[in-house]
Amino acid sequence: MARRLRPVELEFVESAPLRLVFAAEVAAPPKAVYTALADDVAGWSSWFTGVARAASTHGGQGREVRLSGGTRFTETVLAAEPDEHYAYRVDTTNAPGLGALLEDWRLTPAGGGTRLRWMFAADGPAPFRWALLLARPGLGRAFRQSARALDHRLGRI
């Protein structure tokens, strides 16, 4: 059953009780990376580890995401600055323990490619935050694998 989470705004990136930050460089330019993040939401399932299905909703102002294990999210896009910044918050989910979640993607030029930074800002009860800290290495691996898969995908387009 889906639960409504606490609605947060972009400032939550700075104030969240738990913030996990991951970064990687990809060969594709920021424009191509941004397009994959914001405009080709359905394509996430082909490169982002664990995403089984993703769809843009409300004319690009929202997203629906289903993970491989059955976790579901409905999201609101909070920032869509072409070639630079893409962020969304989770509005509803069936994931237990989560109180608030915002994911913030920043893109900066790096040589001929892009430096990609993903910040995972979350809140929930102390045991949830502790479990998420323990999951940090796995999330980092998933992010790096996803960045490589995105780079490979964009190299073929």
N, C-alpha and C positions, 0 to 999 in steps of 0.2 A: 504494500500500500504506500502510495506517495505521500510524503510529508512536506509541508511548506517550511522553508528555511527562513531565517532572519534576512530581510532584504538589506544588502550593503551596497555602498557606492564605491567609486574608485579609491577614495581615501583609505578604505579598508586595507589596501596593499601596505600601507604604512603602519596601521594600528592593529592588525590581526594578531591574536595571541600566538599563532604559529605561521611562520613564513618559510617556505622552502624555495630556494632559487637555484635554477639550473641554467647552464649556458653551453652553447656549441656554435661552431661555425659551419656554414654550408656554402657550397660554391655558387649557388644560384643568387642572383641579385635580389635586393629587398622587394622589388615589384613582384617578382615571381613568387617569392615566399609569402608575401602578404596575400596575393591572390589565392594561394593554396589554403591559407588560414581562414580568410574571411569570405571569399567568394565561392570557393569550391568545398563547402562544408561537407557535402556528401562524399567527397574524396578522402576525408580523414580516415575512413575505415581501411583504405589501402596503404596508409603509411604510419598512422599513430597506433602504437602498440596497445592492444586491449580494446580499441574502439571497433565494435561490431557493426554499428550503423550510426550515421549522423545525418541530420537534415536541418536545413535553414527553415525558419518559420517567421511569420509576421513580416514578410518583405525584407528579410535579412536582419531584423531587429531581435530575433530570438533563434534558439537552436533546441533541437531535441537530440539527445545522445543516449545510445545504449551500449554498454560495455559487454565484453564477451561473457562475463560471469552473470549477466542479467541485471546489473545495476543500471538504473535509468535516471536521467537528468532532464529537466526542462530549464532553459537558461535565457537570460536577457543580456543582449550585447550592450555594454556600457561605453566602449571606445572602439571606433573604427576609423583610424587615421591612416589613409593609404600609405603603404610602404614603411610605416613606422610603429604603429601601436594597434593592438587588438586585445580587447578584454571583455570578459563576460562573467556574470555571477550565476550561481545555481539558485533557482527559485524553488523547485521541488525535486525530491529524490526519494528513492526507496532505500538508500544507504543508511544504516543505523549510526547513531552517534553524531552525525554531522549537524552543526548548528548554523554555520554560514560558510560559504566558499566562494572565492573569486579567483579566477585565473587571468593572469596578465602577461601578454606576450609583447616584447619590445624587439624591434629590428633596427640594427644599425649597420651601415655599410662597413665592410671589412675587406679591403683590397677590392677584388672584383666580385666578392660574394657578400654574405650577410652574417653578422653575429646575431644569433637568436637567443633571447633570454626569456625563460618561462618562470614566472613567480606563481606559486601555489599558496594563496593566503586563506587560512582556515580557522574555524573556531568550533568548539564542542567541549564536552566535559573533559576533565583532566585525563581519564583513561583513554579517550579517543585521541587526544593530542599526543599522548605518550606512544600510542600504537602507530600514529602517523610518523612520529620521529623515528621509530624503529623501521618503518617502511621506506625511509628516505633513500637508502642505498638502492633499493629496488626501483623506486620512482626515478632516480637518477639514471639507472641503467635503461629503463624504458624510454626516458627522454632521449638519451644518446642514440639508442637504436632507432627511435622514431625520426630523429634529425637525419641520421644516415639514410633511412628509407625515403624521407622527403627529398633529400638531396638526389638520391638515385632517381626518384620519380620525376623530379623537375629537370634532371639531365636528359630524360627521354622525351620530354615534351617539346 
